Amino acid sequence: MRNSTLCYIEKDGCYLMLHRVRKKNDINKDKWIGVGGGFLANESPEECVRREALEETGLLLKDPKLLSVVTFVCEGAETEQMFLFKSFDFEGKLIDCDEGVLEWVPKDKLYDLDLWAGDRIFLRRIENGCDFFTLKLVYDKAGGLLEATLNGNENVLDEAFD
């Protein structure tokens, strides 16, 4: 199983979003996502999210808050566990990202973007200030969301398409 992090950095009613348009062979090609990435050897989730945010944005996260663990299952790919964070407290200046274009997106415009269906589920939960939760998302090879299970028992697939 592969481990990764994802962080939604918030400022002035906006999230810092990464439009993935620059990397070749990118599973996230043309999607809008938060910032983050895979663990290096011996990293904790907090160390990983801080390193990835700094590398991708130039921003140093001071106190990222862990909100969720999301398990991604995709036919033909390795299962991934993603540690989902949110951060309000950071310093630094934005840099050019080699994976895509960074943009501060107002929260009320977020769902106009090309997001993964499962991202819509966890974004709504973190916006609403939910308690810590787990989410299992099952995708087919074409990127279609087949299953969404909250906290191991509640089917929330419909939330992806609201």
Secondary structure as UniProt FT lines:
FT   STRAND          2..11
FT   TURN            12..13
FT   STRAND          14..19
FT   TURN            24..25
FT   TURN            27..30
FT   STRAND          32..33
FT   TURN            41..42
FT   HELIX           45..57
FT   STRAND          59..61
FT   STRAND          65..74
FT   TURN            75..76
FT   STRAND          80..87
FT   STRAND          90..92
FT   TURN            98..99
FT   STRAND          100..106
FT   HELIX           107..112
FT   HELIX           117..127
FT   TURN            128..129
FT   STRAND          133..139
FT   TURN            141..142
FT   STRAND          145..150
FT   TURN            151..153
FT   STRAND          154..155
FT   HELIX           157..161
//
